[in-house]
Structure formats: structure tokens, C-alpha cells
Amino acid sequence: MSRAIKIGYLGVMLVLAVGCSSKQSGTVSLGSYPDPQSAGAKMFKARCAECHVPPQPSSRKAKEWPNIVDRMQHNLVMRSSKPLTDEEQREILGYLQKYAAGQS
């Protein structure tokens, strides 16, 4: 492996590590999220706050959320964290798309 590839790989790993190193779980209040007592909101907070403050569902359009959830799933695998189950993915994606920009 060339030196440039090794440096690039290390840079990507550093970004992933730093991006998820300041866990925000426990500090996220669902009060400002839509339908905070729903199963989707609770699952969204529980799993997404493991690495970052979850964004508002309305921060994206419904059609954008599947790619974002897939990317986050990939990030979990790259971090050797427990990936989302199919049920968790469906619940989170359903919640995000229901309250996405332009859905209300």
C-alpha cells in the first residue's frame, strides 16, 4: 500500500473517530422533536445520539433520509459498533420521513 493511501486511510479513520468521540447520549431532549413519545422518536434518540446530536427530521426532505440512514449504518459498521437492525432502520426511517421537510 502506498504511503499516500495509508495517510488518506488514517485521515478518514481519524475523522470518523473524532466525529463520534464526543457522545451526546443522555443530553438530547426529545421535547423539541415531533411526536416525542412515539416509538420512532425514542428509537431515533436512542440509536442516533450514540454518536451525535440527532438532527431535526424536518432538516431534510423525505427522499433524502434513506441515503443518510444508510450512510450512518455504514459509519456504525466502520466504528465496529452494533449496526441498526432491520426493524430499527424501518422505525427510524419511517419517523424521519413522516416529519421530513415538506411533509406537514
Secondary structure, DSSP 8 states (H G I E B T S, - for coil): --HHHHHHHHHHHHHHHHHTTS--TTS--GGGSSSTTSHHHHHHHHHHTTTS----GGGSBGGGHHHHHHHHHHHHHHTT-----HHHHHHHHHHHHHTSBT--
